[in-house]
């Protein structure tokens, strides 16, 4: 594993350094307006912490902005996000504001709030220079309006990433040592808890666990070792035995989600649920993937493992950070396994047998329609089931899934409707596990309202008819053509126009200083006026053929491929709800498409 920070700079020669310094030496004119955006970032939020806190960052930046006469137009925050790359929602929004010429100054409390990646920061500074935006760091007194400020920016940007490399190496070594000692890393798995019952903060603690509020369990060694959760451990054992008995992960999830279980040696009746993630999402129902994660995890057989993880990746693309993601092959297969100090919930033999079942299923060769070319389903990602809208968990709508049926015709199915092939009855002997179960009679009543198949053509024709109601306003043509000419759309036009106008201002200033005569000024004015007129995408001969199509959007829609139509629909609609008979009952479109289709 190569974690040496200097390896990233092997292509940064002295010539490159001097080239960057020469770029930094140029001084852009001060913006004519003083619109400022405060950018706030904190990689880890800790309660009651004041150093680098978002409030402290905002306070410091506001005071500095007031002293400089800057107008705060927006405050952008990226909380619980690392500064080692640009994959941050708030930072990407800042880039869009800069492209749209909506900001003149970017304010941060410290430089490393923007980035802990030297090369990425230099790319970011080059980016804002092209748009005439100034970068100001409050506490480091970095003012990019001076050469000294720009030079120190170059040095501190590189130094800001050194703690990232040091922390990465330190954390890797600490986790490896814990594994060797048989101790877990990370959060607590379903089936276990930290045993600190008197101060329990487990999502499945209060109101769920019978030991909540009791004295701490001594076998946990004050939370050092995970101990079996009084309720969750039985769910893990049931899942492992059900899989061994031949149940699929979908069938196991359906069984657990729709059954109340009586626990061993007690009269306690519970409905098993996932642990959830504190602060992110609450405990909920099991899914096919969550069942498989439990079945294949060696932790439940008494081991701690290390799975393949990528080296620290500091490569970045500030405008498209996802393009430099590093993927890992076979990340589900452990690289290292150590005997753990925690109590096993299932036998090693049972775990190994289930792994053999998983591997056997994974080696099956698809046949028939499954081998055909992937089909396009127009409603993928936006089709929803109106029948299940009220029963879905908050923020989790029930999707319609596209699939070919037995006749090889395209259909949509509600993801919540139980398939005829799913048997929700337990396959293992619950009495042997000391348990009994009572099926939930509420869920089948909800599913019975669903038709088995919803013909794809019937649903999609309704969407086609809705979209064809769009009549694009003529004033949209310029923006649409701008996107056809460039991926940046109107922002590139605005940037080029901004740069030309700034160039014209410099020529006028040279004329006032006597460094340019009237002939030179008029020549420059004529050239810049000509270039400004050519920026309008409507004069581009390559795009003139699009103008008639924009006037007839229904005809343009018909000419699109299914993939193009699907891509556009995802930008037009948040969701499309269909009832059990396949009728479109609710269309939720983004602005301004809701107005264009007469939905509001």
C-alpha positions as CSV (number, residue, x, y, z in Angstrom):
1,X,0.0,0.0,0.0
2,X,1.4,3.3,-1.1
3,X,0.4,6.1,1.3
4,X,3.4,8.4,0.7
5,X,2.0,11.9,0.0
6,X,4.9,12.9,-2.2
7,X,4.0,10.2,-4.7
8,X,1.1,12.4,-5.8
9,X,3.5,15.1,-6.8
10,X,5.8,13.1,-9.0
11,X,4.6,15.1,-12.0
12,X,5.0,18.4,-10.2
13,X,8.3,19.6,-11.6
14,X,10.0,22.9,-10.8
15,X,8.8,24.1,-14.2
16,X,5.2,23.3,-13.3
17,X,5.6,25.1,-9.9
18,X,6.9,28.2,-11.6
19,X,4.1,28.1,-14.2
20,X,1.6,28.0,-11.4
21,X,3.3,30.8,-9.5
22,X,3.3,32.9,-12.7
23,X,-0.5,32.3,-13.0
24,X,-0.9,33.4,-9.4
25,X,1.0,36.5,-10.2
26,X,-1.6,37.9,-12.4
27,X,-4.1,40.2,-10.7
28,X,-7.7,40.1,-11.6
29,X,-9.6,43.4,-11.3
30,X,-11.6,43.7,-8.1
31,X,-15.2,42.7,-8.6
32,X,-17.6,45.6,-9.2
33,X,-20.0,44.2,-6.7
34,X,-19.3,42.7,-3.2
35,X,-21.5,39.6,-3.0
36,X,-19.9,37.0,-0.7
37,X,-20.6,33.4,0.1
38,X,-19.4,31.9,3.4
39,X,-18.3,28.3,3.0
40,X,-18.4,26.1,6.2
41,X,-17.1,22.6,6.4
42,X,-16.5,20.2,9.3
43,X,-15.5,16.6,8.7
44,X,-16.9,15.2,12.0
45,X,-19.7,16.8,14.1
46,X,-19.3,16.3,17.8
47,X,-21.9,17.6,20.3
48,X,-20.9,20.7,22.3
49,X,-17.6,21.0,20.4
50,X,-16.7,24.7,19.8
51,X,-13.4,24.5,17.9
52,X,-14.0,24.7,14.2
53,X,-17.7,24.6,15.0
54,X,-20.1,25.8,12.2
55,X,-21.3,28.6,14.4
56,X,-17.7,29.8,15.1
57,X,-16.8,29.6,11.4
58,X,-19.9,31.6,10.5
59,X,-19.3,34.2,13.3
60,X,-15.6,34.8,12.2
61,X,-16.5,35.1,8.5
62,X,-19.4,37.5,9.2
63,X,-17.2,39.8,11.3
64,X,-14.6,39.9,8.5
65,X,-17.2,40.5,5.8
66,X,-18.6,43.4,7.8
67,X,-15.1,44.9,8.1
68,X,-14.6,44.7,4.4
69,X,-18.1,45.9,3.4
70,X,-19.0,42.6,1.8
71,X,-22.7,41.5,1.4
72,X,-23.4,37.9,2.5
73,X,-25.7,36.4,-0.1
74,X,-25.6,32.8,1.1
75,X,-24.0,30.5,3.7
76,X,-23.1,27.0,2.4
77,X,-22.3,24.2,4.8
78,X,-20.9,20.7,4.3
79,X,-21.1,18.9,7.7
80,X,-19.7,15.5,8.4
81,X,-17.8,15.7,5.1
82,X,-14.1,15.3,4.4
83,X,-12.1,18.0,2.6
84,X,-9.9,15.5,0.8
85,X,-12.0,15.6,-2.4
86,X,-14.8,17.6,-4.0
87,X,-17.6,15.1,-3.6
88,X,-19.6,17.4,-1.4
89,X,-23.1,18.7,-2.1
90,X,-22.5,22.1,-0.7
91,X,-19.2,22.6,-2.5
92,X,-20.8,21.6,-5.8
93,X,-23.5,24.2,-5.2
94,X,-20.8,26.8,-4.6
95,X,-19.3,25.9,-8.0
96,X,-22.7,26.3,-9.7
97,X,-23.1,29.7,-8.1
98,X,-19.7,30.8,-9.3
99,X,-20.5,29.5,-12.9
100,X,-23.7,31.5,-12.8
101,X,-21.8,34.7,-11.8
102,X,-23.8,34.9,-8.5
103,X,-20.8,35.4,-6.2
104,X,-17.8,37.7,-6.1
105,X,-16.0,36.5,-2.9
106,X,-15.7,33.1,-1.2
107,X,-15.0,33.4,2.5
108,X,-13.7,30.7,4.8
109,X,-12.4,30.8,8.4
110,X,-9.3,28.7,7.5
111,X,-8.0,27.5,4.1
112,X,-8.4,23.8,5.1
113,X,-12.1,24.3,5.5
114,X,-12.3,24.5,1.7
115,X,-9.9,21.6,1.0
116,X,-7.4,19.2,2.6
117,X,-6.1,18.4,-0.8
118,X,-3.3,20.6,-2.2
119,X,-3.7,19.9,-5.9
120,X,-7.5,20.1,-5.7
121,X,-7.3,23.5,-4.0
122,X,-5.0,24.8,-6.7
123,X,-7.5,23.6,-9.4
124,X,-10.2,25.4,-7.4
125,X,-8.3,28.6,-7.3
126,X,-7.6,28.4,-11.1
127,X,-11.3,27.8,-11.6
128,X,-12.5,30.9,-9.6
129,X,-9.9,33.1,-11.3
130,X,-11.5,32.4,-14.6
131,X,-14.8,33.7,-13.2
132,X,-13.2,36.8,-11.5
133,X,-14.0,35.5,-8.0
134,X,-11.8,36.3,-5.1
135,X,-10.9,33.9,-2.3
136,X,-10.5,35.2,1.3
137,X,-9.3,33.2,4.4
138,X,-10.1,35.1,7.6
139,X,-7.8,33.7,10.3
140,X,-4.8,33.1,8.0
141,X,-5.1,36.6,6.7
142,X,-4.9,35.3,3.1
143,X,-6.0,38.0,0.7
144,X,-5.7,36.8,-2.9
145,X,-5.9,40.4,-4.0
146,X,-2.1,40.6,-3.3
147,X,0.8,38.5,-4.7
148,X,2.0,37.6,-1.2
149,X,-1.4,36.2,-0.4
150,X,-1.5,34.1,-3.5
151,X,2.0,32.7,-2.9
152,X,1.1,31.7,0.7
153,X,-2.1,30.2,-0.7
154,X,0.1,27.9,-2.9
155,X,2.2,26.8,0.0
156,X,-0.5,26.3,2.6
157,X,-2.7,24.4,0.2
158,X,-0.1,21.7,-0.1
159,X,0.6,21.6,3.6
160,X,-3.1,21.3,4.4
161,X,-3.3,17.7,3.2
162,X,-0.5,16.3,5.3
163,X,-2.7,15.6,8.4
164,X,-5.0,13.5,6.1
165,X,-2.1,11.2,5.2
166,X,-0.9,10.9,8.8
167,X,-4.4,10.2,10.1
168,X,-5.1,7.6,7.4
169,X,-2.0,5.6,8.3
170,X,-2.5,5.9,12.0
171,X,-6.2,4.7,11.8
172,X,-5.2,1.8,9.5
173,X,-2.6,0.6,12.0
174,X,-4.9,1.0,15.0
175,X,-7.7,-1.0,13.3
176,X,-5.3,-3.7,12.3
177,X,-4.1,-4.0,15.9
178,X,-7.7,-4.3,17.2
179,X,-8.4,-7.1,14.7
180,X,-5.3,-9.0,15.9
181,X,-6.7,-8.7,19.4
182,X,-10.0,-10.1,18.3
183,X,-11.9,-6.8,18.8
184,X,-14.4,-5.3,16.3
185,X,-13.9,-2.1,14.4
186,X,-16.7,0.3,13.6
187,X,-20.3,0.3,14.8
188,X,-22.3,-2.6,16.4
189,X,-23.7,-5.3,14.2
190,X,-27.3,-6.4,14.4
191,X,-27.4,-9.1,17.1
192,X,-25.0,-7.3,19.4
193,X,-24.7,-4.3,21.6
194,X,-22.0,-2.7,23.9
195,X,-23.6,-4.0,27.1
196,X,-23.7,-0.6,28.7
197,X,-27.4,-0.9,29.7
198,X,-27.4,1.9,32.3
199,X,-26.5,4.5,29.7
200,X,-27.8,2.7,26.6
201,X,-28.0,4.7,23.3
202,X,-28.6,1.7,21.0
203,X,-31.5,2.4,18.5
204,X,-32.9,-0.9,19.6
205,X,-32.7,0.0,23.3
206,X,-35.4,2.0,24.9
207,X,-38.9,0.6,24.4
208,X,-37.5,-2.5,22.7
209,X,-34.8,-4.2,24.8
210,X,-35.9,-5.7,28.2
211,X,-32.4,-4.9,29.7
212,X,-32.6,-1.2,29.0
213,X,-31.7,0.8,32.1
214,X,-30.3,-2.2,34.0
215,X,-26.8,-2.4,35.4
216,X,-24.0,-2.8,32.8
217,X,-23.2,-6.3,31.6
218,X,-19.7,-7.2,33.0
219,X,-18.9,-9.5,30.1
220,X,-18.7,-6.5,27.8
221,X,-15.7,-5.1,29.7
222,X,-17.2,-1.6,29.8
223,X,-18.2,-1.7,26.1
224,X,-14.9,-3.1,24.9
225,X,-16.4,-6.4,23.7
226,X,-19.7,-6.7,21.8
227,X,-22.2,-8.9,23.7
228,X,-25.4,-10.6,22.3
229,X,-28.4,-8.3,22.2
230,X,-31.3,-9.9,24.2
231,X,-33.7,-9.7,21.2
232,X,-31.6,-9.2,18.0
233,X,-29.5,-12.3,18.6
234,X,-32.6,-14.5,18.0
235,X,-33.3,-12.8,14.7
236,X,-29.7,-13.6,13.5
237,X,-30.0,-17.3,14.4
238,X,-33.4,-17.5,12.7
239,X,-32.0,-15.9,9.5
240,X,-29.0,-18.3,9.4
241,X,-31.2,-21.4,9.9
242,X,-33.8,-20.2,7.4
243,X,-31.2,-19.8,4.7
244,X,-29.7,-23.2,5.4
245,X,-33.3,-24.7,5.1
246,X,-33.5,-23.4,1.5
247,X,-35.3,-20.1,1.9
248,X,-34.3,-17.2,-0.4
249,X,-33.2,-13.9,1.1
250,X,-36.5,-12.3,-0.2
251,X,-38.5,-15.0,1.5
252,X,-36.7,-14.6,4.8
253,X,-37.2,-10.9,4.7
254,X,-40.9,-11.3,4.0
255,X,-41.2,-13.9,6.8
256,X,-39.5,-11.7,9.4
257,X,-41.2,-8.5,8.4
258,X,-44.7,-10.0,8.6
259,X,-44.4,-12.2,11.7
260,X,-44.6,-11.6,15.4
261,X,-42.2,-14.0,17.3
262,X,-42.3,-15.3,20.9
263,X,-38.8,-15.4,22.3
264,X,-37.2,-18.4,24.0
265,X,-37.7,-18.8,27.8
266,X,-40.1,-15.8,28.0
267,X,-43.5,-14.6,27.0
268,X,-42.1,-11.6,25.2
269,X,-43.6,-11.1,21.8
270,X,-41.6,-9.0,19.4
271,X,-41.4,-8.0,15.7
272,X,-37.8,-8.1,14.7
273,X,-36.3,-5.0,13.1
274,X,-33.0,-3.7,11.7
275,X,-30.7,-1.7,14.0
276,X,-30.7,1.4,11.7
277,X,-28.0,4.1,11.9
278,X,-28.1,6.6,14.7
279,X,-28.6,10.1,13.3
280,X,-29.2,8.8,9.8
281,X,-32.2,6.5,9.7
282,X,-34.2,4.6,12.3
283,X,-34.7,0.8,12.7
284,X,-37.0,-0.7,10.1
285,X,-37.8,-3.7,8.0
286,X,-35.4,-6.2,6.6
287,X,-34.5,-6.3,2.9
288,X,-33.0,-9.0,0.7
289,X,-29.6,-7.3,0.8
290,X,-29.6,-6.9,4.6
291,X,-30.4,-10.6,5.0
292,X,-27.5,-11.6,2.8
293,X,-25.2,-9.3,4.7
294,X,-26.0,-11.2,7.9
295,X,-25.7,-14.6,6.3
296,X,-22.3,-14.1,4.9
297,X,-20.8,-12.1,7.8
298,X,-18.2,-14.3,9.8
299,X,-18.7,-12.0,12.8
300,X,-21.7,-14.1,13.8
301,X,-19.6,-17.2,13.8
302,X,-17.2,-15.7,16.3
303,X,-14.6,-14.0,14.0
304,X,-13.5,-10.5,13.2
305,X,-12.5,-9.9,9.6
306,X,-10.9,-7.3,7.3
307,X,-12.3,-6.8,3.8
308,X,-10.5,-5.2,0.9
309,X,-10.4,-1.5,1.2
310,X,-8.8,1.0,-1.3
311,X,-5.7,3.0,-0.4
312,X,-6.2,6.6,0.5
313,X,-7.3,8.2,-2.8
314,X,-6.5,11.9,-3.1
315,X,-7.1,12.0,-6.8
316,X,-9.9,14.5,-7.5
317,X,-11.8,16.3,-10.3
318,X,-13.5,19.3,-8.7
319,X,-16.3,19.5,-11.2
320,X,-16.9,15.7,-11.5
321,X,-15.6,14.0,-8.4
322,X,-17.4,10.8,-9.0
323,X,-15.3,10.2,-12.1
324,X,-12.2,9.4,-10.0
325,X,-13.8,6.9,-7.6
326,X,-11.8,3.7,-7.0
327,X,-13.7,0.4,-7.1
328,X,-12.5,-2.7,-5.3
329,X,-13.0,-6.2,-6.6
330,X,-14.2,-9.0,-4.4
331,X,-14.8,-6.6,-1.5
332,X,-17.3,-9.1,0.1
333,X,-14.5,-11.7,0.5
334,X,-12.5,-11.2,3.7
335,X,-8.7,-10.6,3.3
336,X,-8.0,-11.5,6.9
337,X,-9.9,-13.4,9.6
338,X,-9.1,-13.5,13.3
339,X,-10.8,-15.3,16.2
340,X,-12.9,-12.7,18.0
341,X,-13.3,-12.3,21.8
342,X,-17.1,-11.9,21.4
343,X,-19.6,-14.7,21.7
344,X,-20.6,-16.4,18.5
345,X,-24.4,-16.6,17.7
346,X,-24.1,-19.4,15.1
347,X,-21.7,-22.3,14.5
348,X,-18.8,-22.1,12.1
349,X,-20.2,-25.1,10.2
350,X,-23.6,-23.3,9.7
351,X,-21.8,-20.2,8.4
352,X,-19.6,-22.1,6.0
353,X,-22.6,-24.1,4.7
354,X,-24.5,-20.9,4.0
355,X,-21.5,-19.5,2.2
356,X,-21.5,-22.5,-0.1
357,X,-25.2,-22.0,-0.8
358,X,-24.5,-18.3,-1.7
359,X,-21.6,-19.2,-4.0
360,X,-23.6,-21.9,-5.7
361,X,-26.4,-19.4,-6.5
362,X,-23.9,-16.9,-7.7
363,X,-22.4,-19.3,-10.3
364,X,-25.7,-19.9,-12.1
365,X,-25.7,-19.0,-15.7
366,X,-28.7,-16.9,-16.7
367,X,-30.8,-18.2,-19.6
368,X,-33.7,-17.1,-21.8
369,X,-34.9,-13.5,-21.4
370,X,-32.3,-12.9,-18.6
371,X,-29.5,-13.2,-21.3
372,X,-31.1,-10.7,-23.6
373,X,-30.0,-7.1,-23.9
374,X,-31.1,-4.9,-21.1
375,X,-34.5,-3.3,-21.7
376,X,-35.4,0.3,-21.1
377,X,-38.2,1.0,-18.7
378,X,-39.4,4.6,-19.0
379,X,-40.7,4.8,-15.4
380,X,-37.6,3.3,-13.7
381,X,-36.7,5.4,-10.7
382,X,-39.8,7.6,-10.8
383,X,-42.8,5.2,-11.0
384,X,-44.5,4.8,-7.6
385,X,-47.3,2.7,-6.2
386,X,-50.3,4.8,-5.1
387,X,-51.8,1.9,-3.2
388,X,-48.8,1.7,-0.9
389,X,-48.3,5.4,-0.4
390,X,-49.9,5.5,3.0
391,X,-48.1,2.4,4.3
392,X,-44.6,3.3,3.2
393,X,-42.0,4.5,5.7
394,X,-41.4,8.3,5.8
395,X,-39.1,9.2,2.9
396,X,-39.3,5.7,1.3
397,X,-41.9,5.5,-1.4
398,X,-42.8,2.1,-2.9
399,X,-41.4,1.9,-6.4
400,X,-42.8,0.2,-9.5
401,X,-40.2,-2.2,-10.9
402,X,-40.0,-3.0,-14.6
403,X,-39.6,-6.6,-15.6
404,X,-40.6,-9.1,-18.4
405,X,-43.4,-11.5,-17.4
406,X,-43.8,-15.1,-18.4
407,X,-44.9,-14.1,-21.9
408,X,-41.7,-12.0,-22.3
409,X,-43.8,-8.8,-22.3
410,X,-42.7,-5.7,-20.4
411,X,-44.7,-5.0,-17.2
412,X,-44.4,-3.0,-14.0
413,X,-44.8,-4.5,-10.5
414,X,-45.2,-2.9,-7.2
415,X,-42.0,-3.6,-5.2
416,X,-44.2,-4.1,-2.1
417,X,-46.5,-6.7,-3.6
418,X,-45.7,-10.2,-2.5
419,X,-44.9,-12.5,-5.5
420,X,-46.7,-15.8,-5.8
421,X,-43.3,-17.5,-5.7
422,X,-42.5,-16.1,-2.3
423,X,-43.4,-18.4,0.6
424,X,-43.4,-16.4,3.9
425,X,-43.9,-19.3,6.2
426,X,-40.7,-20.4,8.2
427,X,-38.9,-23.4,6.8
428,X,-36.8,-24.2,9.9
429,X,-38.2,-25.6,13.1
430,X,-39.0,-22.7,15.3
431,X,-39.5,-24.9,18.4
432,X,-35.9,-26.2,18.0
433,X,-34.8,-22.6,18.3
434,X,-37.1,-22.1,21.3
435,X,-39.3,-19.7,19.4
436,X,-42.8,-19.5,18.0
437,X,-44.3,-17.2,15.4
438,X,-47.7,-15.7,14.5
439,X,-48.1,-14.2,11.0
440,X,-49.1,-10.6,10.7
441,X,-52.5,-10.5,9.1
442,X,-52.4,-6.8,8.2
443,X,-50.0,-7.0,5.3
444,X,-51.9,-9.4,3.1
445,X,-54.8,-7.1,3.1
446,X,-52.7,-4.3,1.6
447,X,-51.2,-6.6,-1.1
448,X,-54.5,-7.9,-2.3
449,X,-55.4,-4.6,-3.9
450,X,-52.5,-4.9,-6.4
451,X,-52.9,-6.4,-9.8
452,X,-50.2,-8.9,-10.5
453,X,-49.0,-7.2,-13.7
454,X,-49.4,-3.6,-14.9
455,X,-48.8,-3.5,-18.7
456,X,-45.8,-1.2,-19.3
457,X,-47.3,0.2,-22.5
458,X,-50.5,1.3,-20.7
459,X,-48.6,3.2,-18.0
460,X,-46.1,4.7,-20.4
461,X,-48.7,5.9,-22.8
462,X,-50.2,8.0,-20.1
463,X,-46.8,9.6,-19.4
464,X,-46.3,10.3,-23.1
465,X,-49.6,12.1,-23.2
466,X,-48.8,14.2,-20.2
467,X,-45.4,15.2,-21.5
468,X,-46.8,16.2,-24.9
469,X,-48.8,18.9,-23.2
470,X,-45.6,20.9,-22.8
471,X,-45.3,24.1,-24.9
472,X,-41.8,25.6,-24.4
473,X,-41.8,29.4,-23.9
474,X,-39.7,31.1,-26.7
475,X,-37.5,32.7,-24.0
476,X,-36.2,29.2,-23.1
477,X,-34.7,28.7,-26.5
478,X,-31.5,30.5,-25.7
479,X,-30.8,28.5,-22.6
480,X,-31.6,25.2,-24.3
481,X,-29.3,26.0,-27.2
482,X,-26.6,27.0,-24.8
483,X,-26.7,23.5,-23.2
484,X,-26.7,21.9,-26.7
485,X,-23.5,23.9,-27.5
486,X,-21.7,23.2,-24.2
487,X,-22.0,21.0,-21.2
488,X,-21.8,24.1,-19.0
489,X,-24.8,25.6,-20.8
490,X,-25.5,29.3,-20.0
491,X,-22.7,29.5,-17.5
492,X,-20.0,29.2,-20.2
493,X,-21.7,32.0,-22.1
494,X,-21.9,34.1,-19.0
495,X,-18.2,33.4,-18.1
496,X,-17.0,34.3,-21.6
497,X,-19.1,37.4,-21.7
498,X,-17.8,38.4,-18.3
499,X,-14.1,37.9,-19.4
500,X,-14.7,39.9,-22.6
501,X,-16.3,42.8,-20.7
502,X,-13.4,42.8,-18.2
503,X,-10.9,42.9,-21.1
504,X,-12.8,45.9,-22.5
505,X,-12.5,47.6,-19.2
506,X,-8.7,47.1,-19.1
507,X,-8.4,48.6,-22.6
508,X,-10.3,51.6,-21.5
509,X,-8.1,51.9,-18.4
510,X,-5.0,51.8,-20.6
511,X,-6.5,54.5,-22.8
512,X,-7.1,56.7,-19.7
513,X,-3.5,56.2,-18.6
514,X,-2.2,57.2,-22.0
515,X,-0.8,53.7,-22.7
516,X,-3.2,53.1,-25.6
517,X,-4.3,55.5,-28.4
518,X,-7.8,56.0,-29.7
519,X,-7.2,53.8,-32.8
520,X,-6.1,50.8,-30.6
521,X,-9.1,51.3,-28.3
522,X,-11.6,51.4,-31.2
523,X,-10.0,48.3,-32.7
524,X,-10.3,46.4,-29.4
525,X,-13.9,47.6,-29.0
526,X,-14.9,46.4,-32.4
527,X,-13.2,43.0,-31.9
528,X,-14.8,42.5,-28.5
529,X,-18.3,43.6,-29.8
530,X,-18.0,41.0,-32.6
531,X,-17.0,38.2,-30.2
532,X,-19.9,39.1,-27.8
533,X,-22.3,38.8,-30.7
534,X,-20.9,35.4,-31.6
535,X,-21.5,34.1,-28.0
536,X,-25.3,33.9,-28.6
537,X,-25.9,30.2,-29.3
538,X,-28.8,31.2,-31.6
539,X,-26.3,32.4,-34.2
540,X,-24.5,29.1,-34.2
541,X,-25.2,27.5,-37.6
542,X,-24.9,24.0,-36.1
543,X,-27.8,24.7,-33.8
544,X,-30.2,26.5,-36.1
545,X,-31.9,23.1,-37.0
546,X,-32.9,22.8,-33.4
547,X,-35.0,25.9,-33.3
548,X,-38.0,24.6,-35.3
549,X,-37.9,21.4,-33.1
550,X,-38.2,23.5,-29.9
551,X,-41.3,25.2,-31.3
552,X,-42.9,21.7,-31.5
553,X,-42.0,19.8,-28.3
554,X,-44.3,16.9,-28.9
555,X,-42.6,16.2,-32.3
556,X,-39.2,16.5,-30.6
557,X,-40.3,14.1,-27.9
558,X,-41.3,11.5,-30.5
559,X,-37.9,11.7,-32.1
560,X,-36.0,10.9,-28.9
561,X,-34.8,7.4,-28.1
562,X,-36.3,5.6,-25.1
563,X,-33.1,6.2,-23.1
564,X,-33.2,9.9,-23.9
565,X,-36.8,10.1,-22.9
566,X,-36.1,8.3,-19.6
567,X,-33.2,10.6,-18.9
568,X,-35.4,13.7,-19.5
569,X,-38.2,12.3,-17.4
570,X,-36.0,11.9,-14.4
571,X,-35.2,15.7,-14.6
572,X,-38.8,16.6,-15.1
573,X,-40.5,14.4,-12.4
574,X,-39.9,13.6,-8.8
575,X,-42.5,10.8,-8.9
576,X,-45.4,9.4,-10.9
577,X,-48.1,7.5,-8.8
578,X,-50.2,4.8,-10.4
579,X,-53.1,3.0,-8.7
580,X,-53.7,-0.8,-8.6
581,X,-55.4,-0.6,-12.1
582,X,-52.5,1.2,-13.7
583,X,-54.1,4.7,-13.8
584,X,-51.9,7.7,-13.3
585,X,-53.4,9.4,-10.2
586,X,-50.6,11.8,-9.2
587,X,-47.8,13.5,-11.1
588,X,-45.2,15.4,-9.0
589,X,-43.1,17.5,-11.4
590,X,-40.2,19.8,-10.7
591,X,-40.4,23.5,-11.3
592,X,-41.0,24.8,-14.0
593,X,-42.3,21.7,-15.7
594,X,-45.3,21.6,-13.3
595,X,-46.5,24.8,-14.8
596,X,-45.7,23.9,-18.4
597,X,-47.9,20.7,-18.0
598,X,-50.7,22.5,-16.2
599,X,-50.2,20.4,-13.0
600,X,-50.6,23.5,-10.7
